């Protein structure tokens, strides 16, 4: 029976807002290696449990979101708390759009598993070191963790199959369903490295080339919503952004130009300025910050207002565009109104201007990248001797130098911010300053 036929015979489930979703097919619930289970849990609920119980998931608690957990700011979000917030938004969107909540929840929980120490800054360093043998991308590393590096199931030949998640859950966790050579010109975003092509192609059987399934689109939107509002909140709480500066509009035009540059030309400055003005009209727009409970409540309510605003707009637009069709898997696309996308871009860009692109942060970022590159090179020159047992085995079993280097990259990518610093201090000759 074809995928389409399987879905057409599935029982129809009512959902909110008039959207009707079909149950997911046996094809969607298939695993790379066949498993047999007893108990009442669905295959997709089992996927979620496997991610939550994984060591890769626990390590997110000590990985950078915007501010490193090593920076001494104990209230800032880390990758784990961020992923929980993404999952909460994703479940609400899934419920409203008639999608399987377990699939979307798991994709949201797993979406950042591949991030290395020091967040996107660390990602840049690993990509630089790995440029000659396929590069590095956090989303591609997520697929690698789920299907290879996180031990749970093994093939008959002893090869690790990672968590052996269902096809639908893996596909929902894939933001960029293409390889680096298949990426848009100039883009460094890709979803798998060549070494993982077999499982990628299995996962994408029956999928539309280069198109994200709707569950992955919901995960992507939930991520955008969560980190745009929460990074803005953290930047204010950590006093990188002064709300009075934003309210006074001093240097406003220059700020909008920076935001426009950060958005990569997707929006005209006038669109971003209008988006800023709409958000500034919110009754909870932060106008000051002194750490009082009143200020904390106002800021928290602003983030809540924006999450609700962005989610409701996307649900309404998506529902209208679906026109009663089931969205599940490839039934339809998530639609986000352009005005909402502009507002999200403003929040991201403001944080970039005051944190990521801040002159006072650049020396820190340079030290982080230098640390990781020197650590990678030191481990490579040490052979398998300093690698953890699992990665040492990958190194020794490598069929060529590129695969051996990939084992070193996998090792460093697995480290938390603090453990990367500790490894550097232990293995590298130059003391950390």
Secondary structure, 3 states (H helix, E strand, C coil): CCHHHHHHCCCEEECHHHCEEECCCCCCCCECCCCCCCCCCCHHHHHHHHHHCCHHHHHHHHCECCCCHHHCCCCCCEHHHHHHHHHHHHHHHHHHHCCCHHHHHHHHHHCCCCCCCCHHHHHHHHHHHCHHHCCCCHHHHHHHHHHHHCCCCECCCCCECCCCCEHHHHHHCCCCCCEHHHCCCCCCCCCECHHHHHHHHHHCCCCCCCCCCHHHHHHHHHHHHHHHHHHHHHHHHCCCCCHHHHHHCCCHHHHHHHHHHHCCCCCCHHHHHHHHHHHHCCCCCCCCCCCCHHHHHHHHHHHHHHHHHHHHHHHHHHHHHHCCCCCCCCCCCCCCCHHHHHHHHHHHHHHHHHHHCCHHHHHHHHHHHHHHHHHHHHHHHCCCCCCCHHHHHHHHHCCCHHHHHHHHHHHHHHCCHHHHHHHHHHHCCCCCC
